[in-house]
Amino acid sequence: MANEPRLAVESIAGRRDYQEDAVLAQQLSDGRTLVAVADGMGGHAAGEVASALALETLTSSLEAGDALDEAFVKANAEVWGKARDPGKKGMGTTLVAALVDDGEYMVANVGDSRGYVLSADGIRQITHDHSFAAEAERHGQPIAEEMAIRYKDALTRSIGTEEFVDVDVFGPFPVQDNTALLIMSDGLYKVLDDEALKLIYMQSSGPRGAAQALVTTAFDDGSDDNISAAIAEYGEVPRTVTQVTIPIDFVAPPAEDEAVEDQPVEDQAAPEEASLPAEGSVVPEDAVSHETESKETESEEAPAVVAAASATDELTTASGGKLGYMIAALVVIGALLALVAF
């Protein structure tokens, strides 16, 4: 078993205007580990006082050497006494705690805050809820739907509402390697069932991430209460973080030579020298006359040759192919003969 636990806590007011939960995870001066949650009731002026006082008394009593159940009894007495003060009447709190000592742990609770143990084998609730609905269910007593709704948050036991209290104590159990003790208020588990708790925990990066993820998910799923979690993890609870692969369509660019060959003819770059017009196409008249004028300027002594060359260009351009060149050759020969005769 790993000797040093990794501890984490997370607690938020959630959708409530005030925070009545109190939470702790710490090592006591004698080396024992204490993880606890208290969920106060009685409103802003009383609930937060009751939960804080319960954890304070629990810790000091354990530090003084009291057993876990004795520390709960003392916490009850302190809250009961404080509830006699003006403005504090009716205040109280739940209390659940796990105490780890020399490779073993015990869990005690009063109220409906819960303690779980979690490992690769799954998740198991250790505590029993002290609520109207839970007590009826354990005793096999059917509850009318309207009563279940009306009394769904009614507690049968709590710290500080009565002078004496019965404390449930579970254990001792051996602390196995790669396990976690998970303590929480009802604001967490009332919107997340055991399977969801396990899944979220095992997809976390560690105790701190697990506490944050659990509380955040409970809030996102609609919890209307304060939400708290406290964790002591021994070793490493196996994580099952899912690797997500996103397919990406990728088309490799063609090689340079292939890119030119695959382009449509009209998209390819034209050569530096202009090609002859296609067979049957018509060359604009201004282009032909411009070429003719240029040749006349260069050689005024051979008008017949210039005319022949111009005519050759026209015929070659207009006719295209071998036939055009043959006709052009005949025209040139005729022009030369006319020049000689002249």
MARNU-945170 format. One record per residue: residue in three letters; y, z, x of N, C-alpha, C in turn. Coordinates in steps of 0.2 Angstrom, whole numbers, padded with zeros to 4 digits, always signed. Layout:
BEGIN
ALAYZXYZXYZX;...
This chain:
BEGIN
MET-0006+0000+0004+0000+0000+0000+0006+0000+0004;ALA+0011-0004+0002+0018-0004+0006+0021+0003+0005;ASN+0023+0006+0010+0026+0012+0010+0033+0012+0007;GLU+0037+0007+0008+0044+0007+0006+0045+0003+0000;PRO+0047+0005-0005+0048+0001-0011+0055-0003-0011;ARG+0055-0009-0014+0061-0012-0015+0064-0011-0022;LEU+0070-0008-0022+0073-0005-0028+0078-0010-0031;ALA+0079-0010-0037+0084-0014-0040+0086-0011-0047;VAL+0092-0012-0049+0094-0010-0056+0099-0015-0059;GLU+0099-0016-0065+0104-0020-0068+0106-0017-0075;SER+0112-0017-0077+0114-0014-0084+0120-0017-0086;ILE+0120-0019-0092+0126-0022-0095+0127-0019-0102;ALA+0134-0019-0104+0135-0017-0111+0133-0022-0116;GLY+0133-0028-0114+0131-0034-0119+0136-0035-0124;ARG+0134-0035-0130+0138-0037-0136+0141-0030-0139;ARG+0140-0025-0136+0143-0018-0138+0149-0018-0135;ASP+0154-0014-0138+0160-0013-0135+0160-0007-0130;TYR+0155-0004-0129+0154+0002-0125+0147+0002-0122;GLN+0147+0005-0116+0140+0006-0113+0138+0013-0113;GLU+0132+0014-0117+0128+0020-0117+0122+0021-0113;ASP+0120+0016-0110+0114+0016-0105+0116+0019-0099;ALA+0112+0022-0096+0112+0025-0089+0106+0023-0085;VAL+0106+0021-0079+0100+0018-0075+0101+0021-0068;LEU+0095+0022-0065+0095+0023-0058+0088+0021-0055;ALA+0088+0020-0048+0082+0018-0044+0084+0021-0037;GLN+0081+0026-0035+0083+0029-0029+0077+0033-0026;GLN+0078+0035-0019+0073+0039-0016+0076+0046-0015;LEU+0072+0051-0017+0074+0058-0017+0074+0060-0010;SER+0077+0066-0009+0078+0069-0002+0071+0070+0001;ASP+0066+0071-0003+0059+0073+0000+0055+0066+0001;GLY+0058+0060+0000+0054+0054+0001+0051+0051-0006;ARG+0051+0055-0011+0048+0052-0017+0053+0047-0020;THR+0051+0043-0024+0055+0038-0027+0055+0039-0035;LEU+0061+0038-0037+0063+0039-0044+0066+0033-0047;VAL+0063+0031-0053+0066+0025-0056+0067+0027-0064;ALA+0073+0027-0067+0073+0030-0073+0079+0026-0077;VAL+0078+0026-0084+0083+0023-0089+0084+0028-0094;ALA+0090+0029-0096+0092+0033-0102+0096+0029-0107;ASP+0095+0029-0113+0099+0025-0118+0102+0030-0123;GLY+0108+0031-0122+0112+0036-0126+0113+0034-0133;MET+0115+0039-0137+0117+0038-0144+0122+0043-0146;GLY+0126+0041-0151+0131+0046-0153+0138+0043-0153;GLY+0138+0036-0151+0145+0033-0150+0148+0034-0143;HIS+0153+0030-0142+0156+0030-0135+0158+0037-0132;ALA+0160+0041-0137+0162+0048-0134+0156+0052-0133;ALA+0150+0051-0135+0145+0055-0134+0139+0052-0131;GLY+0137+0046-0133+0131+0042-0130+0131+0042-0123;GLU+0137+0039-0120+0137+0039-0113+0137+0045-0109;VAL+0139+0051-0112+0139+0057-0109+0132+0060-0109;ALA+0128+0059-0115+0121+0061-0115+0117+0058-0110;SER+0117+0051-0110+0113+0047-0105+0114+0049-0098;ALA+0121+0050-0096+0122+0051-0089+0120+0058-0087;LEU+0121+0063-0092+0119+0070-0091+0112+0071-0090;ALA+0108+0067-0094+0101+0067-0094+0098+0065-0087;LEU+0101+0059-0084+0099+0057-0078+0101+0062-0072;GLU+0107+0065-0073+0109+0069-0068+0105+0076-0067;THR+0103+0078-0073+0099+0084-0074+0092+0083-0071;LEU+0089+0077-0073+0082+0075-0071+0082+0075-0063;THR+0087+0071-0060+0087+0071-0053+0088+0077-0049;SER+0092+0081-0052+0093+0088-0048+0087+0093-0049;SER+0084+0092-0055+0078+0096-0056+0072+0094-0052;LEU+0071+0088-0051+0066+0085-0046+0068+0087-0039;GLU+0074+0087-0037+0076+0088-0030+0074+0096-0029;ALA+0075+0100-0034+0073+0107-0034+0066+0109-0034;GLY+0062+0103-0035+0055+0104-0034+0051+0105-0041;ASP+0054+0104-0046+0051+0104-0053+0046+0098-0054;ALA+0041+0099-0058+0037+0094-0060+0041+0089-0065;LEU+0038+0083-0066+0042+0078-0070+0043+0080-0077;ASP+0038+0083-0080+0038+0085-0087+0043+0091-0087;GLU+0043+0096-0082+0048+0101-0082+0055+0098-0082;ALA+0056+0093-0078+0063+0090-0077+0065+0087-0083;PHE+0061+0084-0087+0063+0082-0094+0065+0087-0099;VAL+0061+0093-0098+0063+0099-0103+0070+0101-0101;LYS+0071+0102-0095+0078+0104-0093+0083+0099-0095;ALA+0082+0093-0094+0087+0088-0096+0088+0088-0104;ASN+0083+0090-0108+0084+0091-0115+0088+0097-0116;ALA+0087+0102-0113+0091+0108-0114+0099+0107-0112;GLU+0100+0103-0107+0107+0102-0105+0110+0098-0110;VAL+0107+0093-0112+0110+0088-0117+0111+0092-0124;TRP+0106+0096-0126+0106+0100-0132+0112+0105-0132;GLY+0113+0108-0126+0119+0112-0125+0126+0109-0126;LYS+0126+0103-0123+0132+0099-0123+0134+0096-0130;ALA+0129+0095-0134+0130+0093-0140+0133+0098-0145;ARG+0134+0104-0143+0137+0109-0147+0145+0109-0146;ASP+0147+0105-0141+0154+0104-0140+0157+0100-0145;PRO+0164+0101-0147+0167+0097-0152+0167+0090-0150;GLY+0166+0086-0155+0166+0079-0154+0159+0076-0151;LYS+0155+0080-0150+0148+0078-0147+0142+0080-0152;LYS+0144+0082-0158+0138+0084-0162+0134+0077-0164;GLY+0127+0079-0163+0123+0073-0165+0121+0069-0159;MET+0124+0070-0153+0123+0065-0148+0116+0067-0145;GLY+0113+0062-0142+0106+0062-0139+0105+0056-0134;THR+0099+0055-0132+0097+0050-0128+0090+0049-0127;THR+0088+0043-0126+0081+0042-0124+0080+0044-0116;LEU+0074+0044-0114+0073+0045-0107+0066+0043-0105;VAL+0066+0038-0100+0060+0036-0097+0060+0036-0089;ALA+0055+0038-0086+0056+0039-0078+0049+0038-0075;ALA+0049+0035-0070+0043+0034-0065+0044+0038-0059;LEU+0040+0042-0057+0040+0046-0051+0035+0044-0046;VAL+0036+0041-0040+0031+0039-0035+0031+0044-0030;ASP+0025+0047-0028+0024+0052-0023+0017+0051-0020;ASP+0018+0050-0013+0012+0049-0009+0006+0045-0012;GLY+0009+0039-0013+0004+0033-0015+0002+0034-0023;GLU+0005+0038-0026+0003+0039-0034+0009+0039-0038;TYR+0009+0037-0044+0015+0037-0048+0013+0040-0055;MET+0018+0043-0058+0018+0046-0065+0023+0043-0069;VAL+0022+0043-0075+0028+0040-0080+0028+0045-0085;ALA+0034+0047-0087+0036+0051-0093+0041+0048-0097;ASN+0041+0049-0104+0046+0046-0108+0047+0051-0115;VAL+0053+0050-0117+0055+0053-0124+0059+0048-0127;GLY+0057+0045-0133+0061+0040-0136+0058+0033-0136;ASP+0062+0028-0136+0059+0021-0136+0060+0017-0130;SER+0063+0020-0125+0064+0016-0119+0057+0016-0115;ARG+0055+0010-0112+0049+0009-0110+0048+0009-0102;GLY+0041+0010-0100+0039+0009-0093+0033+0004-0093;TYR+0033+0000-0088+0028-0005-0088+0026-0005-0080;VAL+0020-0008-0079+0017-0009-0073+0015-0017-0073;LEU+0017-0020-0067+0016-0027-0067+0013-0029-0060;SER+0008-0034-0061+0005-0036-0055+0003-0043-0056;ALA-0001-0046-0051-0004-0052-0052-0009-0052-0058;ASP-0012-0047-0060-0016-0046-0065-0013-0046-0072;GLY-0006-0046-0072-0003-0046-0079+0002-0040-0079;ILE+0004-0039-0085+0009-0034-0087+0006-0029-0092;ARG+0007-0022-0091+0004-0017-0095+0010-0012-0097;GLN+0011-0011-0103+0015-0005-0106+0012+0001-0105;ILE+0015+0006-0101+0012+0012-0100+0014+0017-0105;THR+0020+0017-0107+0023+0022-0112+0021+0020-0119;HIS+0022+0025-0124+0022+0024-0131+0029+0025-0134;ASP+0031+0021-0138+0038+0022-0141+0038+0027-0146;HIS+0043+0031-0146+0043+0037-0151+0049+0035-0156;SER+0046+0030-0161+0050+0027-0166+0047+0027-0172;PHE+0050+0027-0178+0047+0027-0185+0042+0021-0185;ALA+0044+0015-0183+0039+0010-0184+0033+0010-0180;ALA+0035+0012-0173+0029+0013-0169+0024+0018-0170;GLU+0027+0024-0173+0022+0029-0174+0018+0027-0180;ALA+0021+0024-0185+0017+0022-0191+0011+0017-0189;GLU+0013+0012-0185+0008+0007-0182+0003+0010-0179;ARG+0004+0015-0174-0001+0018-0171-0006+0022-0175;HIS-0003+0025-0181-0008+0029-0185-0010+0024-0191;GLY-0009+0018-0190-0012+0013-0195-0009+0014-0202;GLN-0003+0016-0203+0000+0017-0209+0005+0010-0210;PRO+0003+0007-0216+0007+0001-0218+0015+0003-0219;ILE+0019-0001-0217+0026+0000-0219+0029-0006-0223;ALA+0032-0004-0228+0036-0009-0232+0041-0013-0228;GLU+0042-0019-0229+0046-0023-0225+0053-0020-0225;GLU+0056-0018-0231+0063-0016-0231+0063-0009-0228;MET+0058-0005-0228+0058+0001-0224+0058+0000-0216;ALA+0054-0005-0214+0054-0007-0207+0060-0009-0205;ILE+0064-0013-0209+0070-0015-0207+0076-0010-0207;ARG+0075-0005-0212+0080+0000-0212+0079+0005-0207;TYR+0073+0007-0205+0072+0012-0200+0069+0009-0193;LYS+0071+0003-0192+0068+0000-0186+0071+0003-0179;ASP+0076+0006-0180+0079+0010-0174+0079+0017-0174;ALA+0076+0020-0179+0075+0027-0180+0070+0030-0176;LEU+0072+0035-0172+0068+0038-0167+0065+0045-0170;THR+0059+0046-0168+0055+0052-0170+0056+0057-0165;ARG+0058+0055-0158+0059+0060-0153+0065+0058-0149;SER+0069+0062-0146+0074+0060-0142+0076+0066-0138;ILE+0080+0065-0132+0082+0071-0128+0089+0073-0131;GLY+0089+0080-0132+0096+0083-0134+0097+0084-0142;THR+0093+0081-0146+0094+0081-0153+0091+0087-0156;GLU+0086+0090-0153+0082+0096-0155+0082+0101-0149;GLU+0081+0107-0150+0081+0112-0145+0075+0112-0140;PHE+0070+0110-0143+0064+0109-0139+0061+0102-0140;VAL+0058+0099-0135+0055+0092-0135+0048+0092-0132;ASP+0044+0087-0135+0038+0086-0133+0039+0080-0128;VAL+0036+0080-0122+0036+0075-0117+0030+0072-0116;ASP+0029+0065-0116+0023+0061-0115+0023+0060-0107;VAL+0018+0062-0104+0017+0060-0097+0010+0056-0096;PHE+0011+0051-0092+0005+0047-0090+0004+0047-0083;GLY-0002+0047-0081-0004+0047-0074-0007+0054-0071;PRO-0008+0054-0065-0006+0050-0060-0010+0044-0059;PHE-0007+0038-0057-0011+0032-0056-0009+0030-0048;PRO-0014+0027-0045-0013+0024-0038-0008+0018-0038;VAL-0004+0018-0033+0001+0013-0033-0003+0007-0029;GLN-0004+0002-0032-0008-0004-0029-0003-0008-0025;ASP-0006-0012-0020-0001-0017-0016+0001-0022-0021;ASN+0007-0025-0020+0009-0030-0024+0010-0029-0031;THR+0013-0023-0033+0014-0021-0040+0021-0019-0041;ALA+0024-0019-0047+0030-0017-0048+0030-0012-0054;LEU+0034-0007-0054+0036-0003-0059+0042-0005-0063;LEU+0042-0006-0069+0048-0009-0073+0049-0005-0078;ILE+0056-0002-0078+0058+0003-0083+0064-0001-0087;MET+0064+0000-0093+0069-0003-0097+0071+0000-0104;SER+0077-0002-0106+0079+0001-0113+0077-0004-0118;ASP+0078-0002-0124+0075-0007-0130+0080-0013-0131;GLY+0086-0013-0128+0090-0019-0128+0087-0025-0125;LEU+0082-0024-0120+0079-0029-0116+0072-0031-0120;TYR+0068-0026-0121+0061-0029-0124+0061-0031-0131;LYS+0066-0029-0135+0067-0031-0142+0068-0038-0143;VAL+0070-0042-0138+0071-0049-0138+0066-0053-0134;LEU+0062-0049-0129+0058-0052-0124+0051-0049-0125;ASP+0046-0052-0127+0039-0049-0127+0036-0048-0121;ASP+0030-0045-0120+0027-0044-0114+0026-0050-0110;GLU+0024-0056-0113+0023-0062-0109+0029-0065-0106;ALA+0034-0064-0110+0041-0067-0107+0043-0062-0102;LEU+0042-0056-0102+0044-0051-0097+0041-0053-0090;LYS+0034-0054-0091+0030-0056-0085+0032-0063-0082;LEU+0033-0068-0086+0035-0074-0084+0042-0074-0080;ILE+0047-0071-0083+0053-0071-0080+0053-0067-0073;TYR+0049-0062-0073+0048-0058-0067+0045-0062-0062;MET+0040-0065-0063+0036-0069-0058+0040-0076-0056;GLN+0045-0078-0060+0049-0083-0058+0055-0081-0054;SER+0056-0075-0053+0062-0073-0049+0060-0073-0041;SER+0066-0072-0038+0065-0072-0030+0064-0065-0028;GLY+0064-0060-0032+0063-0053-0029+0065-0048-0034;PRO+0065-0042-0033+0067-0036-0038+0074-0037-0041;ARG+0078-0038-0036+0085-0039-0038+0086-0045-0043;GLY+0083-0051-0041+0084-0057-0045+0080-0056-0052;ALA+0075-0052-0051+0071-0051-0058+0075-0047-0063;ALA+0078-0041-0060+0082-0037-0064+0088-0041-0068;GLN+0091-0045-0064+0097-0049-0066+0094-0054-0071;ALA+0089-0058-0070+0086-0063-0074+0084-0060-0081;LEU+0081-0054-0081+0078-0051-0087+0084-0049-0091;VAL+0089-0046-0088+0095-0044-0092+0099-0050-0095;THR+0100-0055-0091+0104-0061-0093+0100-0064-0098;THR+0093-0065-0098+0089-0069-0103+0089-0065-0109;ALA+0089-0058-0109+0089-0054-0115+0096-0055-0119;PHE+0101-0055-0115+0108-0057-0118+0108-0064-0121;ASP+0106-0069-0117+0106-0075-0120+0102-0076-0126;ASP+0096-0073-0127+0092-0073-0132+0094-0069-0138;GLY+0100-0066-0138+0103-0063-0144+0103-0056-0144;SER+0101-0052-0139+0101-0045-0139+0108-0042-0141;ASP+0108-0038-0146+0114-0035-0149+0116-0028-0146;ASP+0112-0026-0141+0112-0019-0138+0114-0019-0131;ASN+0115-0013-0128+0116-0012-0121+0109-0014-0118;ILE+0109-0017-0112+0103-0020-0109+0102-0017-0102;SER+0097-0014-0101+0096-0011-0094+0089-0012-0091;ALA+0088-0012-0085+0082-0013-0081+0082-0009-0075;ALA+0077-0006-0073+0076-0003-0066+0069-0004-0063;ILE+0069-0006-0057+0063-0009-0054+0061-0005-0047;ALA+0055-0004-0046+0053-0002-0039+0047-0006-0038;GLU+0047-0011-0033+0042-0016-0031+0039-0014-0025;TYR+0032-0013-0025+0028-0012-0019+0025-0018-0016;GLY+0026-0020-0010+0023-0026-0008+0027-0032-0011;GLU+0023-0037-0013+0026-0043-0016+0022-0045-0022;VAL+0025-0044-0028+0022-0047-0034+0022-0054-0033;PRO+0016-0058-0034+0015-0065-0033+0020-0068-0038;ARG+0024-0073-0035+0029-0077-0039+0026-0084-0040;THR+0028-0086-0046+0025-0093-0048+0031-0098-0049;VAL+0036-0098-0044+0042-0103-0045+0039-0110-0046;THR+0041-0113-0051+0039-0120-0053+0043-0125-0049;GLN+0040-0129-0045+0043-0135-0041+0044-0141-0046;VAL+0050-0143-0047+0052-0148-0052+0053-0154-0048;THR+0050-0160-0049+0051-0166-0046+0054-0171-0051;ILE+0060-0174-0049+0064-0178-0053+0063-0185-0050;PRO+0060-0190-0054+0059-0197-0052+0065-0200-0051;ILE+0066-0204-0046+0072-0208-0044+0070-0215-0043;ASP+0073-0220-0047+0072-0227-0046+0076-0229-0040;PHE+0072-0232-0035+0075-0234-0029+0073-0241-0028;VAL+0077-0246-0027+0076-0253-0025+0078-0254-0018;ALA+0074-0256-0013+0076-0257-0007+0080-0264-0006;PRO+0086-0264-0003+0089-0270-0002+0085-0275+0002;PRO+0086-0282+0000+0082-0287+0003+0085-0288+0010;ALA+0080-0290+0015+0082-0292+0021+0087-0297+0021;GLU+0091-0298+0027+0097-0302+0027+0095-0310+0025;ASP+0090-0312+0028+0087-0319+0027+0085-0320+0020;GLU+0081-0315+0017+0079-0315+0011+0085-0315+0006;ALA+0090-0311+0007+0095-0311+0002+0099-0318+0001;VAL+0099-0322+0007+0102-0328+0006+0098-0333+0002;GLU+0091-0333+0004+0086-0337+0001+0086-0336-0006;ASP+0086-0330-0008+0085-0328-0015+0091-0329-0020;GLN+0097-0330-0017+0103-0331-0021+0103-0338-0025;PRO+0105-0338-0031+0106-0344-0034+0110-0349-0030;VAL+0109-0356-0031+0113-0361-0027+0120-0360-0027;GLU+0123-0358-0033+0130-0358-0034+0133-0352-0031;ASP+0128-0347-0029+0131-0341-0026+0131-0341-0018;GLN+0127-0346-0015+0127-0346-0008+0133-0349-0005;ALA+0134-0346+0001+0140-0348+0004+0140-0356+0006;ALA+0146-0359+0005+0146-0367+0007+0146-0368+0014;PRO+0144-0373+0017+0144-0375+0024+0151-0377+0025;GLU+0153-0376+0032+0160-0378+0034+0162-0385+0032;GLU+0157-0390+0033+0159-0397+0031+0157-0398+0024;ALA+0162-0401+0020+0160-0402+0013+0155-0408+0013;SER+0150-0407+0008+0145-0411+0007+0148-0417+0002;LEU+0144-0422+0002+0146-0428-0002+0145-0426-0010;PRO+0150-0428-0014+0149-0427-0021+0142-0429-0024;ALA+0139-0426-0029+0133-0428-0031+0133-0435-0034;GLU+0127-0438-0034+0127-0445-0037+0130-0445-0044;GLY+0134-0450-0045+0137-0451-0052+0143-0447-0053;SER+0145-0443-0048+0152-0439-0049+0157-0444-0048;VAL+0163-0442-0050+0169-0446-0049+0174-0442-0045;VAL+0177-0445-0039+0182-0442-0035+0189-0443-0038;PRO+0193-0438-0038+0200-0439-0040+0203-0445-0036;GLU+0207-0448-0040+0211-0454-0037+0216-0452-0032;ASP+0219-0446-0033+0224-0444-0028+0221-0443-0021;ALA+0215-0440-0021+0211-0439-0015+0210-0445-0011;VAL+0208-0451-0014+0206-0457-0011+0213-0460-0009;SER+0218-0461-0013+0224-0464-0011+0227-0460-0005;HIS+0227-0454-0004+0230-0450+0001+0226-0452+0008;GLU+0220-0453+0007+0216-0455+0013+0218-0462+0015;THR+0219-0466+0010+0221-0473+0012+0227-0474+0015;GLU+0232-0470+0013+0239-0470+0016+0239-0467+0023;SER+0235-0463+0024+0234-0460+0031+0232-0465+0036;LYS+0227-0469+0034+0224-0474+0038+0229-0480+0039;GLU+0233-0482+0034+0237-0487+0035+0243-0485+0040;THR+0245-0479+0040+0250-0477+0045+0247-0477+0052;GLU+0241-0475+0053+0238-0475+0060+0237-0483+0062;SER+0236-0488+0058+0234-0494+0061+0237-0500+0056;GLU+0243-0501+0057+0247-0506+0053+0244-0513+0055;GLU+0242-0514+0061+0240-0521+0063+0233-0524+0060;ALA+0230-0519+0057+0223-0522+0054+0223-0520+0047;PRO+0227-0523+0043+0227-0521+0036+0220-0522+0032;ALA+0217-0528+0034+0211-0529+0031+0206-0524+0033;VAL+0206-0522+0039+0201-0516+0041+0202-0510+0037;VAL+0209-0508+0036+0210-0502+0033+0208-0503+0026;ALA+0210-0509+0023+0208-0510+0016+0200-0509+0015;ALA+0197-0512+0020+0189-0512+0020+0187-0505+0020;ALA+0190-0501+0025+0187-0494+0026+0189-0490+0019;SER+0194-0491+0016+0196-0488+0010+0191-0490+0005;ALA+0190-0496+0004+0185-0499-0001+0178-0496+0001;THR+0176-0495+0007+0170-0493+0009+0169-0485+0007;ASP+0175-0482+0008+0174-0475+0006+0174-0474-0002;GLU+0177-0478-0006+0177-0478-0013+0170-0480-0015;LEU+0167-0485-0012+0160-0487-0015+0155-0482-0013;THR+0156-0480-0006+0151-0475-0004+0151-0468-0008;THR+0157-0466-0010+0158-0460-0014+0156-0461-0021;ALA+0158-0467-0024+0156-0468-0031+0149-0470-0032;SER+0146-0474-0027+0139-0476-0029+0134-0471-0026;GLY+0135-0468-0020+0131-0463-0018+0124-0466-0016;GLY+0120-0462-0011+0114-0465-0009+0114-0471-0005;LYS+0108-0474-0004+0107-0480+0000+0111-0486-0003;LEU+0110-0487-0009+0114-0493-0012+0121-0493-0011;GLY+0124-0487-0011+0131-0487-0009+0133-0489-0002;TYR+0129-0487+0002+0130-0489+0009+0129-0496+0011;MET+0124-0499+0007+0122-0506+0008+0128-0510+0006;ILE+0131-0509+0000+0137-0512-0003+0143-0512+0002;ALA+0144-0506+0004+0149-0504+0009+0149-0508+0015;ALA+0143-0509+0018+0142-0513+0024+0144-0520+0023;LEU+0142-0523+0017+0143-0530+0015+0151-0531+0015;VAL+0154-0526+0012+0161-0527+0011+0165-0527+0018;VAL+0162-0523+0023+0165-0522+0029+0164-0529+0033;ILE+0158-0532+0033+0157-0538+0036+0161-0544+0033;GLY+0162-0544+0027+0167-0549+0024+0174-0548+0026;ALA+0176-0542+0027+0183-0541+0029+0184-0543+0037;LEU+0178-0542+0041+0179-0544+0048+0179-0551+0048;LEU+0175-0555+0044+0175-0562+0045+0182-0565+0042;ALA+0185-0562+0037+0191-0564+0035+0197-0563+0041;LEU+0196-0557+0044+0201-0556+0050+0200-0561+0055;VAL+0194-0563+0057+0193-0568+0062+0196-0574+0060;ALA+0195-0576+0054+0197-0583+0052+0205-0583+0052;PHE+0208-0577+0050+0215-0576+0050+0218-0577+0057;
